[in-house]
Each structure stands twice: as structure tokens, then as C-alpha cells.
Amino acid sequence: MTPLLSVRDLSVSFGRGQRVVHDVGFELVAGQRLGLIGESGSGKSLTALAVMGLLPDAARAAGSVQLAGQEILHLPDRRLAPLRGKQLGMVFQEPMTALDPTMKVGRQVAEVVRLHRPPAPRGAPSTREVVLQTLGSVDLEPADRIANSYPHQLSGGQRQRVVLAMALVNGPELLICDEPTTALDVTVQARVLGVLDRALRRVGAACLFISHDLAVVAQVCTDVLVMLDGRIVDAGPVAELLVHPQHPYTAGLVATARLDRVQPGQRLPTLADFYPAAGDGSGPAATGDPA
């Protein structure tokens, strides 16, 4: 099957060639859910921002990123912007930074529709009807009241679902979720993940799901990449990696996530028990180990 997203030899550098993402490569086919997991600073979000063409000005990307066979890594923004919100959608970690606090949320979702859809022909659903239907599809009810609210009038879970609605309203082929539930409590997180699961099934979108939480990735994704110091060090089906991790760092992630296996009075496992470099601040990038 031709990959929907193909990333090859992707590197991201700052300043005078200081590389923070090293030769990352992976593929994502239509409808697939791929997790990208690693601790803070491992390069997960920079990888996603490079795919979306949203790297900060000081960053430089090299390699190849193809969407449905089209090279997009070095497209000028005027050509890449029409893809965002239509073929590509993104959900960020903190919804209050993704939403305009001065604008009602219904209008913000409507802007995404108007930017990427031609005017509706006679008899087709209006923009307002599309907005209300999309808000309802992510469990935001009553949709008309939510649409008429400002972001500060909604809870954190509601705001994150508004951002999800904005990302999905035009039926993108690929949705990138960058730590979308980190700022939420456990109960709200479970509801948002359930909404995400149903929404992805409804629109048939592929998903690149970024997280530091292996349990969350296991709930959402079928396959996973493990990132450490800007490199992919492990990859495979989630069920396989949970049982047979290939890299010691992955083994540590699995062990620290399975606290139910720790006996009363027993010391909790840490990453350093499996991958000593995790305890002293060094890693593949510092030691020269290509991982």
C-alpha cells in the first residue's frame, strides 16, 4: 500500500548545525494509528512540527517528508498553508494557546470551514450546520451553546474537544496529536481519548499520536515508535513492544508503566535500571552510540 505519509532521513538543527533530531524515518498508511513516544526533550514535537511545516525560524530541517507522494518539507508557506486544516490537521497540547480567547468557538471552527471549503451549493448544509454537527460529533452538547461560548467559559476537556473539532471538520487524511491529553485529569483524559477514537473512525483519518505516556499510546495506537535523544530506537506493533521490547530504554518505559507488577514493599523500577544513560543525563547523542 502506498504510504500516506513518508518521512525519510529527517533531521532538525538549530544554530550552527546543532542537530536535535537525527535521521528519523517512518511511514504511515491511510487509517493507521502510529504512536511516537519518548520523554520530554526527545524530539517528538519537533518531528511533528517539521511534518506540518511549523518549525520555529531558528530551526532548519533536512531530509524528506512526502504526503500522498508529494514532497512537502520545503514547500513555501503559501503552498503548504492550504494543506493544513484540509489534508493535515493538528491538535496541540494546550488548547488555550490554539484558540483565540477573544472569539467565540463556533466562529473559530467556522473559519476553518470557510478557508478550505468552497461555498456550499443550494440545499447543502450551511457552514453553521456543519459547525454544530462537528461540535456534536465530539460530544460537545448542546452544540449551539458551546458554539456561542468563549474559550474561557469552557472546561479544559471541552476546549480540547473544540480544538479536535477544528482539526477534523474538513475530514483530513492525517491528524497529528501532540500530547493532546497531558494537561487533563485522568477522567477527562479517558473521555477525550474515546472521542478521538470515534472521530478518527468516522472520518477515516490516519493519526500520528505523540505522547510520553505508554499507557495512553497503547489505548489509541496500533503501532509505536520510541524516540530517545532525537533518534528512533525501537519500533513495532504496540502489543509486541509491550511484551518484547528490543531496546533497553523501551524495556524501562514498559516496566515503569506496569506498576501493578510491583510487590508491596518492593522498590519501584526506574528507567536507569534498564538504561543507565537515562540516570546520568547521557544518551546515544552524547556517547556516540547510534542507537
N, C-alpha and C positions, 0 to 999 in steps of 0.2 A: 504493500500500500504506500502511495506517495505521501511523505510526511507533510502535515500541515505546517509545522514549524521545524526548521532545521538550523541548529546552531553548531558552528564548526570553528575550532581554534579561537574562541572568543577571549580576548584579553582586554582588561581595562587598566589604564595607567593614569597617574597623577604627576604633576610637576615634571621633573626631568627624568621621565621614564620609570618612575616608581610603580611597578605593577602590583595590583591588589587582586586582580582576577587573572588566572593563568590558564590559557588554552582550554577553556571549557567547551565541551561538545555534548549535544544530546538531540534527540528527535522526539516530536510529539505528533501523533496521528489524530485525525478527526475523532472527537468524542473521548479521547484518552484523558485520564487524570493523573498528572505527574507531580509528585511532591518533591520539593527542594528543601532539604533540612540541614541545619547547622547552627552553631552558636552565634551570638552577636559578633559582628565584625568578620564573619567568614566569607562575605562577598555575595550573599544571596540576593539582597536588594539591588546591588549594583548590576548583577546579571539581569534582573528583571527590568531595570531602568534602561539598560543597554538595548534590550529587545524592543522596548517601547520607544526608544529614541529620546529619552528624557534624562540623560546623564547631565550632571552639572557642567558648566562651561569649562571648569578646570580639568575635567576628565577626558581622556581620549580612548576610543575603542578601536580594536583591530580584530580582524577575522571575518566571519561571515554569519549573517542572520537572514534566513530566507523564510518568507511567509507565502505558502502555496506556490513555491518555486520562484518568487520574486525577491531579489536581494533588497533588503530594507535598511541594513545597518548604517549606510552612509547616505541615505536619501535626504535631500534638503527638507526642512520642516514643512514647507508649503506643500510637498508631495506626501509627507508622512502624516500630517495632521488629518487629512480626510480618512485615513485608515483607522485612527484612534476614535473609538466611540461607534465605529461601524463594524469593521472586521476584528478589531482588537479592543478589548475592554480591560480596565484595571480597577481593582478595589484596594485601597490603601489601608494602612494600619489604623490611622486616626481619622475618623470621618469629619471631625471639626476642621481639619486642615484641607479637606477635599470639598467642603461645602461652603458656599458664600453665606456668612451669617446675616447679611442684610436682605436676603432674597428668600421668599417662601419656597419650600422644597418642591412643590408642584411645578413652579416656574422653572426651577433648575433642571428637573427631569425633562420638561417640555423643550428646553433649549437644545438638549442633546438630540431630540427627535427632529426639530426644525433644521439643525445643522446638517444632518445626514440623510434626511428623507425628502423626496420631492413632495410638493403639496398634494394632499390627499384628494383623489378624484371624488366626484359626487357619489354619495352612497357609501363611501368607505368611512371607517371610524375616524373621528376628528382627533387632533392632537391631544385634546383634553381627555377624550375617551381612552386613548392609548395610554396616557399617563396614569389615569385612575386604574385601568386594568393591570398595568405593570406593578403599581404600588400594592394592589390587592394580591397579586401573584407572589409577593414576598411577605405576605402576612401582615401588611400594614392596613389595618381596618379601624374605623371606617376610612376608606381611601380619600374621600373628599375632605374630611377634617385634617388628615395628615398632609394632604396637598396644600392646604391653606395655612399650614404651620411654618414658623421659622425654625431653623435647626435647634436653637437653644430651648425651644418648647418641647423637644422630643428627648427620649431617653437615649443612652449610648447605643443600646441594641437597635432601637428604631432608626437612629441616624445611620448606623452601619447598613441597615437594610435599604435605606434610601440610596446610599452610595451603590449598593448592589443593583438596585433598580435602574439607576443611571447607567451602570455598566452593561446591563442586559437588555435595555429597552429596544435596541435596534437589532437584537439577535446576532451578536458577534460570533465569529467562528472560534475565537480563542479568548479566554478570560484569564487574566493574571491576578492572583490574590496574594498580596504581600502582607503577611501576618494579620489577616482581617479580624481575628478574634482575640488578639493578645490583650487589648485594653478592656475586655469584657469579663464579667464574672462567669463562673463555671456554668450556671444555669442558663444565662443569656447566651453564652457561647454555644451550648448544645442546640439551642433553638435556631441561632443564626446558621450553624452548620447544616441543620436539617433543611432550612430554607434554601441554602446554597445548593444542596444535593438535588432538591426538587427542581430548582430553577435551571440547573445545568441539564437535567434530563429533559426539561420542557423545550429548551432552545437547541439542544444537541451540541452544545459548545464543548470544546476541549478546555482543560484547565491546567495551568501551572500554579501550584499552591505552595507558597513559601511559608515556612514555619520553623521555630526552634523546638516545637513540641511533637515528639514522635507519635504520641497517642492521637493527636489531632490529625496528623497526616495519615495514620492508619485508618481513621474513620472516613476520610474523604477520598483518598487516592488508591489507585491500583498498583502504581509503580512509584519508586522513590530514588532520588539522587542524594547522596550525602556529601556535603561540602565542608572542607576544612582548609583554612588559610588560603582561600581563593582557588582551591582545586577540587575537582570531583574525585573522591577517594573510594566511593562504593556506589553501586547501582544495581537495581533489580526489582522484581516484584516485591511489594510490601510484605506479603505473607512469608516469602522466602528469606528476606533480610532479617525479619524478626526472629526467625529460628536459626538461620545460618549466616550471620554477618561475616563478611570477608575481611574487613579492616578492623583492627583493634579499637579504633575510635568509634566505629559503628557498634561494636560489642559493648562499649561503655555506655553509649546512648541507650541501647536496649536495656542494659542492666539497671541503669539509674531510673528508667521509666517503669520497671517492673518491681515496685516496692512491695507488692503483695507476696513476693517470694522471699522477703527478708524475715527471718525468725525473730521473735521478741528478744530484745537484749543484744541482737547482732548489730554490728556497725553497718551503717548504710553504705552502699558502694558509691564510688566517685569515678569520674572519667579517668583520673590519674591511675586508678587501679588497673586499667586496661591499656591506657595510652599515656605513659609517663610525661610526654611532652605537654599534655594538657595541664599538668600541675606546675610546670616551671616557666610557662609563657613562651616556650619554643615550639616549633612545629616544622612541617615539611619545608615551609618557605625559609625558615631560619637555619635549619640543619642541612639543607641541600638535598634532602630526601624528596624525590619527585612524587612520592605517594602514588 
